[in-house]
């Protein structure tokens, strides 16, 4: 009697373990979607190992032979820039006995050497050699190398990887959300973003989807962050209210934004979005006007940075970037870093300071949100009620000419769009 080997290829096509038609309704989602190991296993295959996933930024490996360790879902990957300048995503696993070949978080090297048996690889993944080659019939007999993420692509320096060898291009995946990355880049006088301030790691005992949903949920800020707004005198809370002219926009593809520009346009004050005034950042304002012309520069500085969630794991929150990576059905890690704008030193140091104050080890905003994520996770594990509501504002949605769906600042439009896309991915091929 023969038995077939266990299927371990994460890219292998297979029917989902769960009936997602039953668990995802138009305005409700079932609690087990946040707790089930079977759901998590399906997600790895149909999202994290099949779609485009944000991994890092090209500015983290600026020089030839630079490398940095990253995550793509639970996969340990090394983002490298080879001597020719090409960026690769390599799996951190020796082709011989599976040992990790890279221990350091970052560095510069033309090669990686496995500490177990000395097998050595180029920083593009090719096998350089192995000790005592006669045991394998001589030199260059083995055609082995490090595993590679098959597709790697960048958009304005943001590096994405996909384990799917074929499928939509990165630009097709991003769709209209590309415009929000463009908005961020235009805040730089040179049009370039850098993510070089270092990443903070926040391990959260909650399902990754709770974080993705929350990032463009305009209903919670006044309640969850109310104490911070009152203590600091921040005007942010008013941007998320029933009276706000801001909107929630679903671009399609699971991407969404809180568009705060209508509120900033109402005041028409450059740099208000950043909590300051133009006269306090004169060098930056002058550089922007030199780069874009006075009228366009003023428009950019009035409208400010995006607040966009790009499916499944990239969140740009005005002055900082988040990279969400799952660990298990009830655990994830959220990496965060301050945005750095090339040619904007007046803003960059303040962006770091504000990011530390909001999402640092003693940061106020992330502490509030993390408490809510973990309370949600514990609640989802209870038996009743079985369903979570995402119906707020469903009767006041409108569709723009480009197909984007828009609702009020406090509506759950973005969540509904997230779950529609998620459902399509999970049912693909059925």
ABEGO torsion letter per residue (X at the ends): XBBBBBBABAABBBBBABBAAAABBAABBBAAAAABAAAAAAAAAAAAAABBBBABBAAABABBGBBBBBBBEABBBBBBBBAAGBBBBBBBBBAAAGBBABABABEBBABBBBAAAGBBBBAAGBBAEBBGAAAAGEBGABBBBBBBBABBBBBGGBBBBBABABEBBAAAAAEAAAAAAAAAAAABAAGBBBBAAEBBBBBBBBBAAAAAAAAABAAAAAAAAAAAAAAAGBAAAAABBAABABBBBBAEGGBBBBBAAAAAAAAGBBGAAAGBBAAABAAAAAAAAAAAEAAAAAAAAAAEBBBBBBOAABBBBGABBBBBBBABAABBBBBBBBBBBBGBAAAAAAAAAAAAAAABAABAAAAAAAAAAAAAAAAAABAOBABBBAABGAAABBBBAAGBBBBBAABAAAAAAAAAAAAAAAABGX
